[in-house]
Amino acid sequence: MLTLKVTQAGSAPRTLKLDKRVVTLGARPDSDVVLEDPRVSGRHATLELTERGLLLEDTSSNGSFVRGERVRHGMLVQGEAVVIAPFEIEVGWTRPSVGADAALGEAVREAREIATLQPLEVRGGALPPPITLRGVPLLIGASAKAEQRLVHPLISGRHAELTLAGGLLKVRDLGSTNGTFLNGNPVHLAFARPGDAVAFGPDVWYVLSAA
């Protein structure tokens, strides 16, 4: 279930609840979210709820912007706002847990001693190297003392700690300023499975490799 709060200057906000995996946004009257303005393309953008989180795909002439940066293809986090001038669209979503306990149990049975996070997307910088974990906790952060140093303006010096626990990737936020996210949701302590997306701050995204 997607929840979109659409705001336009001079008009009251409208909240839309859409029980769809893919939602279209644009000026065309058959769009799921109709945005009537000459600056908005007929098929301006889509939002797709994936296993990794909410994916924004922009196909417009004038662009979609997240925190002032034009985004053609990117993952969004809970509560983030997409600007399609003159509209601001705040995004949120919920979905039922799909056999979480069984999935965790299966992951434990397939325990590995090594896990790799592959870079997925970085806003405002080049892709960082992959993160490889073995049997010891790994400190992620911008500090020179971090075992995996990620230099980005939204990453704290001691941002998060990653640990392999029974074949699962344990993700612990260390009180960072801009948060740690699993599949678009802010987390303090969570366990990731292969295919899950982990973000340090809202801009530096990795995906947990199944290999």
C-alpha positions as CSV (number, residue, x, y, z in Angstrom):
1,M,0.0,0.0,0.0
2,L,1.4,3.3,-1.1
3,T,0.5,6.6,0.7
4,L,1.2,9.8,-1.2
5,K,0.7,13.2,0.2
6,V,0.5,15.7,-2.8
7,T,1.0,19.4,-2.0
8,Q,0.7,22.3,-4.4
9,A,1.2,25.9,-3.4
10,G,-2.2,27.6,-2.9
11,S,-4.1,24.3,-2.6
12,A,-4.9,22.0,0.3
13,P,-2.8,18.9,0.5
14,R,-4.4,15.6,-0.7
15,T,-3.5,12.2,0.6
16,L,-3.8,9.2,-1.8
17,K,-3.8,5.6,-0.7
18,L,-3.0,3.3,-3.6
19,D,-3.0,-0.5,-3.3
20,K,-0.8,-1.0,-6.4
21,R,2.8,-2.1,-6.9
22,V,3.4,0.4,-9.8
23,V,1.9,3.9,-9.7
24,T,2.1,6.4,-12.6
25,L,2.4,10.1,-12.1
26,G,1.7,12.7,-14.8
27,A,-0.6,15.1,-16.5
28,R,-2.5,12.5,-18.5
29,P,-6.0,11.9,-17.0
30,D,-5.5,8.1,-16.9
31,S,-2.5,8.5,-14.6
32,D,-2.8,7.0,-11.1
33,V,-1.8,10.4,-9.7
34,V,-2.9,13.2,-12.0
35,L,-0.8,16.3,-11.8
36,E,-2.4,19.1,-13.8
37,D,0.2,21.6,-14.8
38,P,1.8,22.5,-18.2
39,R,5.3,21.8,-16.7
40,V,4.3,18.2,-15.9
41,S,4.8,15.6,-18.7
42,G,2.0,13.3,-19.7
43,R,3.8,10.3,-18.3
44,H,6.1,12.0,-16.0
45,A,7.3,9.3,-13.6
46,T,6.5,6.0,-12.0
47,L,6.9,4.7,-8.4
48,E,7.4,1.0,-8.0
49,L,7.3,-0.9,-4.7
50,T,10.0,-3.5,-5.0
51,E,11.6,-5.9,-2.5
52,R,14.3,-3.4,-1.9
53,G,12.0,-0.4,-1.3
54,L,10.4,2.3,-3.4
55,L,11.9,2.9,-6.9
56,L,11.5,6.2,-8.7
57,E,11.8,6.2,-12.5
58,D,11.6,9.6,-14.2
59,T,10.9,9.8,-18.0
60,S,10.0,13.5,-18.1
61,S,11.3,16.6,-19.8
62,N,11.4,18.8,-16.8
63,G,12.5,16.3,-14.2
64,S,11.8,14.9,-10.8
65,F,13.8,16.2,-7.8
66,V,14.7,14.8,-4.4
67,R,16.3,17.2,-2.0
68,G,17.2,19.5,-4.8
69,E,18.9,16.9,-7.0
70,R,17.4,15.6,-10.2
71,V,16.8,11.9,-10.1
72,R,16.2,9.7,-13.1
73,H,16.4,6.4,-11.4
74,G,16.7,6.0,-7.7
75,M,15.5,4.4,-4.4
76,L,13.5,6.4,-2.0
77,V,13.2,6.2,1.8
78,Q,10.1,6.5,4.0
79,G,8.9,10.0,4.2
80,E,11.0,11.4,1.4
81,A,9.5,14.1,-0.8
82,V,9.7,14.1,-4.6
83,V,9.3,17.5,-6.3
84,I,7.6,17.5,-9.7
85,A,7.2,21.2,-10.0
86,P,4.9,22.7,-8.9
87,F,3.9,19.7,-6.8
88,E,5.6,18.1,-3.8
89,I,4.8,14.4,-3.2
90,E,5.7,12.8,0.2
91,V,6.0,9.1,-0.1
92,G,5.3,6.3,2.4
93,W,4.3,2.6,2.2
94,T,3.4,-0.4,4.1
95,R,3.4,-4.1,3.1
96,P,2.6,-7.3,5.1
97,S,5.4,-9.4,6.3
98,V,5.9,-12.3,4.0
99,G,6.9,-15.3,6.1
100,A,9.6,-13.3,7.9
101,D,10.3,-16.0,10.5
102,A,10.5,-18.8,7.9
103,A,12.7,-16.7,5.7
104,L,15.1,-16.0,8.6
105,G,15.2,-19.6,9.4
106,E,16.0,-20.6,5.8
107,A,18.7,-18.0,5.7
108,V,20.3,-19.4,8.9
109,R,20.2,-22.9,7.4
110,E,22.1,-21.5,4.4
111,A,24.6,-19.7,6.6
112,R,27.7,-18.4,4.9
113,E,31.0,-17.2,6.5
114,I,31.4,-14.3,4.0
115,A,28.8,-11.7,2.8
116,T,29.2,-9.0,0.2
117,L,27.3,-5.7,-0.2
118,Q,27.4,-4.5,-3.8
119,P,27.1,-0.7,-4.4
120,L,23.6,0.1,-5.9
121,E,23.3,3.8,-6.0
122,V,25.0,7.0,-4.6
123,R,23.5,10.4,-4.9
124,G,26.1,13.1,-5.1
125,G,29.2,11.0,-5.6
126,A,30.9,8.1,-7.3
127,L,30.0,4.5,-6.5
128,P,32.0,3.2,-3.5
129,P,33.7,-0.2,-3.5
130,P,31.9,-3.3,-2.4
131,I,31.7,-4.1,1.3
132,T,33.0,-7.6,2.2
133,L,32.2,-9.1,5.6
134,R,33.8,-12.0,7.3
135,G,33.7,-13.1,10.9
136,V,34.3,-9.8,12.7
137,P,32.1,-6.7,13.1
138,L,32.8,-4.0,10.5
139,L,32.5,-0.3,11.4
140,I,31.0,1.8,8.6
141,G,31.6,5.6,8.6
142,A,33.3,8.7,7.4
143,S,36.0,8.5,10.1
144,A,39.5,7.5,9.2
145,K,39.2,4.9,12.0
146,A,36.3,3.1,10.2
147,E,37.1,-0.3,8.8
148,Q,35.0,0.6,5.8
149,R,35.4,4.3,5.2
150,L,32.6,6.0,3.2
151,V,33.2,9.7,2.6
152,H,29.9,11.4,1.9
153,P,28.3,14.5,3.5
154,L,25.4,12.6,5.0
155,I,27.5,9.8,6.5
156,S,28.5,10.1,10.2
157,G,32.0,9.3,11.4
158,R,30.7,6.2,13.2
159,H,27.6,5.5,11.2
160,A,26.8,1.8,11.5
161,E,28.1,-1.6,12.4
162,L,27.7,-4.7,10.2
163,T,28.1,-8.2,11.6
164,L,27.5,-11.7,10.3
165,A,25.3,-13.6,12.7
166,G,24.3,-17.1,11.9
167,G,24.5,-16.5,8.2
168,L,22.4,-13.3,8.4
169,L,23.7,-9.7,8.0
170,K,23.0,-7.8,11.2
171,V,22.8,-4.1,10.6
172,R,23.1,-1.8,13.6
173,D,22.9,2.0,13.4
174,L,25.3,3.7,15.8
175,G,23.3,6.8,16.4
176,S,24.1,8.4,13.1
177,T,22.7,11.8,12.1
178,N,21.0,10.8,8.9
179,G,20.0,7.2,9.7
180,T,20.5,3.7,8.4
181,F,17.9,2.1,6.2
182,L,16.8,-1.4,5.2
183,N,14.6,-1.6,2.1
184,G,13.8,2.1,2.5
185,N,12.8,1.9,6.2
186,P,14.9,3.5,9.0
187,V,16.3,0.9,11.3
188,H,18.2,0.8,14.6
189,L,18.9,-3.0,14.5
190,A,17.8,-5.3,11.7
191,F,18.7,-8.4,9.8
192,A,19.2,-8.4,6.1
193,R,18.7,-11.2,3.6
194,P,20.1,-11.6,0.1
195,G,18.6,-9.1,-2.2
196,D,17.8,-6.6,0.5
197,A,19.0,-3.0,0.1
198,V,20.9,-1.3,2.9
199,A,21.5,2.5,2.9
200,F,23.8,4.5,5.1
201,G,22.1,7.8,5.2
202,P,19.5,8.3,2.5
203,D,22.0,8.6,-0.3
204,V,24.5,5.7,-0.2
205,W,22.8,2.4,-1.2
206,Y,24.1,-1.2,-1.3
207,V,22.4,-4.5,-2.1
208,L,23.2,-7.7,-0.2
209,S,24.6,-10.2,-2.7
210,A,23.1,-13.7,-2.8
211,A,26.5,-15.1,-3.6
